[in-house]
Amino acid sequence: MDALGYPKYRDHYFSRAIVTQNHKGGTGKSTTSVALAVAAALDLQLNARVLMIEWDPQGSIGSSMIQSVSEDDVFLTAIDAILGIYEENSEYKKYLDSGFSEEEIITNMPFSTHLPNLDVITAFPTDARFKDKYWQCSREERTSLLLRFKEVILPVLKQNYDLIIIDTPPEDSPLIWAADEAADGILVAVSPREYDYASTTDFMLTISERFKQSPSKGDNLKWFKVLAVNVDDKSPYERIVLDKLIRTVQDLLMSANIKNSEAFKAAASKGRTVLDIKKSEELCSAKQLDVAEESVLQVYQQFINEIKSFSAKQGVNA
């Protein structure tokens, strides 16, 4: 696309970091994150460079997206980069001591995927140590720790990527707070089930208070939306819960939603998304794949239009 002189996304829009989260697990958050990342990378008219950051120490999506790995490759997670200057024996610190700048290290952290304009930074179980480090710090040190990704690491990544999607773990902890400090927007994924609804409404009630206590006071946020996922349009029970969700979050709820489909499970079993599998593979019925693809693309179109709405560069003509 670049060789043909096609306009780049960054010609007209600023780079943005979107955090997907929900304090309850099993809501379809990670599936949604990677589906949106792949959809953006496949959007030729968008012509954007996309980065998926796995922030969940227990996550596995990031590693499954990596195209190829050699014996010499070194995996550095986002948490490794945050803690690297504090840990004397870390790989990150070793690179610094060898003369590499932080910008050079951070630039080389992402791994390539099956798509040329989509890269990924994985997470590992050891990333959970961030929480221990945080609680061991003084108040001033905690603030520095929470802001390090936003102030040091993310600016480097934004030089190379237009859309950065950060998939977080299902918890309310310093791990989440560090991601939220760097977020330009937050997307809350919720399934229309009673227990998911109850958990999400509780989350919505507490998040505003938490942001008031954060270093940035939430001033970094430009966008906040709730997305219904795993929606079964034929279920009267789910319709009742979805209506309750609409009344609760009102205009924060995205009008498009991701449908329930066996295609998501079929794609996940192969380490892919529903946008990466073909009907000829017969991993699921053609109808189920159509339902999944159509709903993902509808959500993606609304998602990217809303991101563009607060990212346009002033004074740049089309």
C-alpha positions as CSV (number, residue, x, y, z in Angstrom):
1,M,0.0,0.0,0.0
2,D,2.8,2.4,0.9
3,A,4.6,1.6,-2.4
4,L,1.5,2.7,-4.3
5,G,1.4,6.0,-2.5
6,Y,-1.8,5.1,-0.7
7,P,-2.6,7.5,2.1
8,K,-1.6,6.3,5.5
9,Y,-3.8,6.4,8.6
10,R,-1.3,8.6,10.4
11,D,-1.4,11.2,7.7
12,H,-4.8,12.2,9.1
13,Y,-5.2,10.7,12.5
14,F,-3.2,10.5,15.8
15,S,-2.1,7.2,17.2
16,R,-4.4,5.9,20.0
17,A,-4.2,3.3,22.7
18,I,-7.4,1.5,23.6
19,V,-7.7,-0.7,26.7
20,T,-10.2,-3.5,26.7
21,Q,-11.3,-4.6,30.2
22,N,-13.8,-6.1,32.5
23,H,-13.2,-7.2,36.1
24,K,-15.1,-10.5,35.3
25,G,-13.4,-13.2,33.4
26,G,-15.1,-15.2,30.5
27,T,-16.9,-12.2,29.0
28,G,-15.2,-12.5,25.6
29,K,-12.9,-9.6,26.2
30,S,-9.8,-11.2,24.7
31,T,-11.6,-12.6,21.7
32,T,-13.0,-9.2,21.1
33,S,-9.6,-7.5,21.4
34,V,-7.8,-9.7,18.9
35,A,-10.8,-9.6,16.5
36,L,-10.8,-5.8,16.4
37,A,-7.0,-5.8,16.0
38,V,-7.2,-8.2,13.0
39,A,-10.1,-6.3,11.5
40,A,-8.2,-3.1,11.6
41,A,-5.1,-4.7,10.1
42,L,-7.2,-6.2,7.3
43,D,-8.8,-2.8,6.5
44,L,-6.9,-1.8,3.4
45,Q,-8.6,1.6,3.2
46,L,-7.5,2.3,6.8
47,N,-3.9,1.5,6.0
48,A,-2.9,1.5,9.6
49,R,-0.2,-0.2,11.6
50,V,-1.7,-2.1,14.5
51,L,-0.2,-3.4,17.7
52,M,-1.9,-5.9,20.1
53,I,-0.5,-5.8,23.6
54,E,-1.3,-8.8,25.9
55,W,-1.4,-7.4,29.4
56,D,-2.9,-10.5,31.1
57,P,-0.2,-12.7,32.8
58,Q,-2.5,-15.7,32.3
59,G,-3.2,-14.9,28.7
60,S,-2.3,-17.0,25.7
61,I,-3.6,-15.1,22.7
62,G,-0.5,-13.1,22.2
63,S,1.8,-16.1,21.8
64,S,-0.5,-17.8,19.4
65,M,-0.5,-14.8,17.1
66,I,3.3,-14.8,16.6
67,Q,4.2,-16.0,13.1
68,S,7.7,-17.4,13.8
69,V,10.2,-17.6,16.6
70,S,13.9,-18.4,16.4
71,E,16.1,-19.7,19.2
72,D,17.8,-16.3,19.6
73,D,14.6,-14.4,20.1
74,V,14.1,-12.7,23.4
75,F,10.6,-12.1,24.7
76,L,10.1,-8.9,26.6
77,T,6.7,-8.1,27.8
78,A,5.2,-4.6,28.6
79,I,5.7,-5.3,32.3
80,D,9.3,-6.3,31.7
81,A,9.8,-2.9,30.1
82,I,8.1,-1.1,33.0
83,L,10.1,-2.9,35.7
84,G,13.3,-3.3,33.7
85,I,15.0,-0.2,35.2
86,Y,14.3,-1.5,38.7
87,E,15.4,-5.1,38.3
88,E,19.2,-5.5,38.2
89,N,19.3,-8.9,36.6
90,S,16.5,-8.5,34.1
91,E,17.0,-8.9,30.4
92,Y,15.8,-5.3,29.9
93,K,18.5,-4.0,32.3
94,K,21.1,-6.1,30.6
95,Y,20.3,-4.5,27.3
96,L,20.5,-1.0,28.9
97,D,23.9,-1.9,30.4
98,S,25.1,-3.1,27.0
99,G,24.5,0.4,25.6
100,F,21.1,0.1,24.0
101,S,18.7,3.0,24.6
102,E,15.2,2.4,25.9
103,E,13.8,3.6,22.6
104,E,15.8,0.9,20.8
105,I,14.8,-1.8,23.2
106,I,11.1,-0.9,23.1
107,T,11.0,-0.6,19.3
108,N,12.2,-4.1,19.0
109,M,9.9,-5.7,21.5
110,P,6.9,-6.5,19.2
111,F,6.8,-9.7,17.2
112,S,5.3,-10.0,13.7
113,T,2.1,-12.0,13.0
114,H,0.5,-13.5,10.0
115,L,-0.5,-10.0,8.8
116,P,2.3,-7.5,7.8
117,N,0.8,-4.5,9.5
118,L,-0.2,-6.3,12.8
119,D,2.4,-7.0,15.5
120,V,2.0,-8.3,19.0
121,I,3.7,-8.0,22.5
122,T,3.0,-11.0,24.6
123,A,2.5,-11.4,28.3
124,F,3.9,-14.1,30.7
125,P,2.9,-15.4,34.1
126,T,5.9,-13.6,35.6
127,D,4.2,-10.3,34.8
128,A,2.1,-10.7,37.9
129,R,5.2,-9.6,39.9
130,F,4.2,-6.0,39.0
131,K,1.6,-6.1,41.7
132,D,4.1,-7.2,44.3
133,K,6.5,-4.5,43.2
134,Y,3.8,-1.8,43.4
135,W,2.7,-2.6,47.0
136,Q,6.4,-2.6,48.1
137,C,6.9,1.0,46.9
138,S,6.4,4.3,48.6
139,R,3.5,6.5,47.5
140,E,5.8,8.5,45.2
141,E,7.4,5.4,43.7
142,R,3.9,3.9,43.1
143,T,3.0,6.9,41.0
144,S,6.2,6.7,39.0
145,L,5.5,3.0,38.4
146,L,1.9,3.6,37.2
147,L,3.1,6.3,34.8
148,R,6.1,4.7,33.4
149,F,4.3,2.9,30.6
150,K,2.4,6.0,29.7
151,E,5.3,8.4,29.8
152,V,8.2,6.3,28.5
153,I,7.1,3.2,26.7
154,L,3.9,4.1,24.9
155,P,5.3,7.2,23.2
156,V,7.9,5.0,21.5
157,L,5.3,2.5,20.4
158,K,3.0,5.3,19.1
159,Q,5.8,6.4,16.8
160,N,5.5,3.0,15.0
161,Y,1.8,2.1,15.4
162,D,-1.5,3.8,14.7
163,L,-3.8,1.7,16.8
164,I,-2.7,0.0,20.0
165,I,-5.1,-2.4,21.6
166,I,-4.3,-3.5,25.2
167,D,-6.0,-6.7,26.4
168,T,-6.1,-6.6,30.3
169,P,-6.7,-9.3,32.9
170,P,-10.1,-9.7,34.7
171,E,-9.2,-7.9,37.9
172,D,-8.9,-4.6,39.6
173,S,-5.3,-4.2,40.5
174,P,-2.1,-2.1,39.9
175,L,-1.7,-4.0,36.6
176,I,-5.0,-2.5,35.4
177,W,-4.3,0.9,36.8
178,A,-1.0,1.2,34.8
179,A,-2.8,0.3,31.6
180,D,-5.6,2.7,32.3
181,E,-3.2,5.6,32.9
182,A,-2.0,5.1,29.3
183,A,-5.4,4.6,27.7
184,D,-6.9,7.1,25.3
185,G,-10.0,5.0,25.4
186,I,-11.6,2.1,27.3
187,L,-13.8,-0.6,25.8
188,V,-15.7,-2.7,28.3
189,A,-16.9,-6.1,26.9
190,V,-19.9,-7.7,28.6
191,S,-22.0,-10.7,27.8
192,P,-25.8,-10.4,28.3
193,R,-25.9,-12.8,31.2
194,E,-27.3,-11.8,34.6
195,Y,-24.0,-12.4,36.5
196,D,-22.0,-10.6,33.8
197,Y,-24.5,-7.7,34.0
198,A,-24.2,-7.5,37.8
199,S,-20.4,-7.6,37.7
200,T,-20.3,-4.9,34.9
201,T,-22.7,-2.5,36.6
202,D,-20.6,-2.8,39.8
203,F,-17.5,-2.1,37.7
204,M,-19.1,1.0,36.2
205,L,-20.0,2.3,39.6
206,T,-16.5,2.0,40.9
207,I,-14.4,3.0,37.9
208,S,-15.2,6.7,38.0
209,E,-14.2,6.8,41.7
210,R,-11.0,4.9,41.0
211,F,-10.0,7.3,38.2
212,K,-10.5,10.3,40.6
213,Q,-7.8,8.7,42.8
214,S,-5.4,8.0,39.9
215,P,-2.4,10.1,39.0
216,S,-4.0,11.4,35.8
217,K,-7.5,11.7,37.4
218,G,-8.9,10.1,34.2
219,D,-8.1,13.2,32.2
220,N,-6.3,11.0,29.7
221,L,-9.5,9.3,28.6
222,K,-11.1,10.6,25.4
223,W,-13.5,7.6,24.9
224,F,-15.4,5.1,27.0
225,K,-17.8,2.5,25.6
226,V,-19.5,-0.7,26.6
227,L,-19.8,-3.5,24.0
228,A,-22.2,-6.4,24.3
229,V,-20.6,-9.7,23.1
230,N,-21.7,-13.3,22.8
231,V,-25.2,-12.0,22.1
232,D,-27.9,-14.6,21.1
233,D,-30.7,-12.7,19.4
234,K,-33.1,-15.6,19.7
235,S,-32.9,-15.8,23.5
236,P,-35.7,-13.9,25.3
237,Y,-33.8,-14.0,28.5
238,E,-30.7,-12.3,27.0
239,R,-33.0,-9.7,25.5
240,I,-34.2,-8.8,29.0
241,V,-30.7,-8.6,30.3
242,L,-29.6,-6.5,27.3
243,D,-32.4,-4.1,27.8
244,K,-31.4,-3.7,31.5
245,L,-27.8,-3.0,30.2
246,I,-29.1,-0.3,27.8
247,R,-31.1,1.4,30.6
248,T,-28.0,1.3,32.9
249,V,-25.2,2.5,30.6
250,Q,-27.5,4.4,28.1
251,D,-25.5,6.1,25.4
252,L,-22.2,4.4,26.6
253,L,-23.4,1.2,25.0
254,M,-22.3,0.6,21.4
255,S,-25.3,0.0,19.1
256,A,-23.5,-2.9,17.3
257,N,-22.7,-6.1,19.2
258,I,-20.9,-9.3,18.6
259,K,-23.1,-12.3,18.2
260,N,-22.8,-15.7,19.8
261,S,-21.4,-18.2,17.3
262,E,-19.6,-21.5,17.3
263,A,-17.2,-20.0,14.8
264,F,-15.4,-18.1,17.6
265,K,-14.6,-21.4,19.4
266,A,-13.6,-23.1,16.1
267,A,-11.2,-20.2,15.3
268,A,-9.7,-20.1,18.8
269,S,-8.9,-23.8,18.6
270,K,-6.6,-23.0,15.7
271,G,-5.1,-19.9,17.4
272,R,-6.9,-17.7,14.9
273,T,-9.9,-15.3,14.7
274,V,-13.1,-15.7,12.8
275,L,-11.7,-13.3,10.2
276,D,-8.8,-15.7,9.6
277,I,-10.7,-18.9,8.8
278,K,-12.4,-20.0,5.6
279,K,-15.6,-21.9,5.0
280,S,-13.7,-24.4,3.0
281,E,-11.9,-25.5,6.1
282,E,-15.2,-26.7,7.5
283,L,-14.3,-25.8,11.1
284,C,-17.9,-24.8,11.7
285,S,-21.0,-24.3,9.6
286,A,-21.0,-21.7,6.9
287,K,-23.9,-19.9,8.6
288,Q,-22.2,-19.7,11.9
289,L,-19.1,-18.2,10.3
290,D,-21.2,-15.7,8.5
291,V,-22.9,-14.6,11.7
292,A,-19.6,-14.2,13.5
293,E,-17.8,-12.3,10.6
294,E,-20.7,-10.0,10.0
295,S,-21.1,-9.0,13.7
296,V,-17.4,-8.5,14.1
297,L,-17.1,-6.3,11.1
298,Q,-20.2,-4.3,12.1
299,V,-18.7,-3.7,15.6
300,Y,-15.3,-2.9,14.0
301,Q,-16.8,-0.3,11.7
302,Q,-18.5,1.5,14.6
303,F,-15.4,1.2,16.7
304,I,-13.0,2.6,14.2
305,N,-15.3,5.5,13.2
306,E,-15.6,6.5,16.9
307,I,-11.8,6.3,17.3
308,K,-11.3,8.5,14.3
309,S,-13.8,11.0,15.7
310,F,-11.4,12.0,18.5
311,S,-8.2,11.4,16.7
312,A,-8.3,13.6,13.6
313,K,-5.4,15.9,13.1
314,Q,-6.5,19.5,12.8
315,G,-5.7,21.3,9.6
316,V,-5.1,18.2,7.6
317,N,-7.3,17.9,4.4
318,A,-8.5,14.6,3.0
